[in-house]
């Protein structure tokens, strides 16, 4: 069944190769936070992307944390929490 899910794109994988699947996005103080948790050994790994347009150029920062959760919804919620922490503590300095 897993093979069929991947074949037909029903596994939550991104449609673009090399791009993580975005579960949900939020805006926070001019930044866009994209939650991109992924399943790893039966748990959901905390992963996200923070982006912002600066002088007409899109800057991004991807992050993965060791935190893993039983459900995808828990992981998504914590992605937003961690991303807001990064933004509050570091401002634009972490963006590439």
C-alpha positions in Angstrom: 0.0 0.0 0.0 2.9 2.4 0.8 4.1 2.0 -2.8 0.7 3.0 -4.1 0.4 6.0 -1.8 3.8 7.3 -3.1 2.9 6.5 -6.7 -0.3 8.5 -6.5 1.0 11.2 -4.2 -1.2 10.3 -1.2 1.6 10.0 1.3 1.9 13.8 2.0 5.1 14.0 0.0 5.9 17.2 -1.9 5.1 17.4 -5.6 8.4 19.1 -6.2 11.5 16.9 -5.8 13.9 18.1 -3.1 11.2 20.3 -1.5 9.6 19.2 1.8 5.8 18.8 1.9 4.2 21.9 3.7 1.6 20.8 6.2 0.5 24.4 7.1 1.8 28.0 7.1 1.4 30.9 9.5 2.5 34.6 9.4 4.4 36.1 12.3 5.9 39.6 12.4 6.4 39.7 8.6 7.8 36.2 8.4 6.2 33.2 6.8 6.5 30.0 8.8 6.0 26.7 6.9 5.6 23.5 9.0 7.2 20.6 7.2 7.2 17.7 9.7 8.1 14.3 8.3 7.5 10.8 9.6 10.6 9.1 11.0 10.5 5.7 12.6 6.8 6.0 13.4 7.1 9.5 14.9 6.8 13.0 13.5 10.0 14.9 13.3 9.9 18.7 13.9 10.9 20.5 10.7 10.1 23.9 9.2 11.0 26.8 7.0 11.1 30.4 8.0 11.1 32.9 5.1 10.8 36.7 4.6 11.2 39.1 1.6 14.0 41.5 2.3 14.7 44.2 -0.3 12.7 42.2 -2.9 14.7 39.0 -2.3 13.2 36.0 -0.6 15.4 34.7 2.2 14.8 31.4 3.9 16.0 29.3 6.8 15.2 25.6 7.1 15.4 23.9 10.5 15.0 20.4 11.9 15.0 19.6 15.6 15.5 16.4 17.4 12.0 16.7 18.9 9.7 14.0 17.6 5.9 13.7 18.3 3.3 11.0 18.2 1.0 12.9 15.8 1.5 15.2 12.9 -0.7 17.9 14.5 1.6 18.0 17.6 4.6 18.4 15.4 3.0 21.2 13.3 2.1 23.1 16.5 5.6 22.8 17.8 7.1 24.0 14.5 5.2 27.2 14.9 6.3 27.6 18.5 10.0 26.9 17.7 10.0 29.2 14.7 8.5 32.1 16.7 11.3 31.5 19.3 14.0 31.7 16.5 12.5 34.9 15.1 12.2 36.5 18.5 15.8 35.6 19.5 17.6 36.2 16.3 15.6 38.6 14.1 16.8 38.6 10.5 20.3 37.4 11.3 19.5 33.7 10.6 18.1 34.2 7.1 20.2 33.4 4.0 
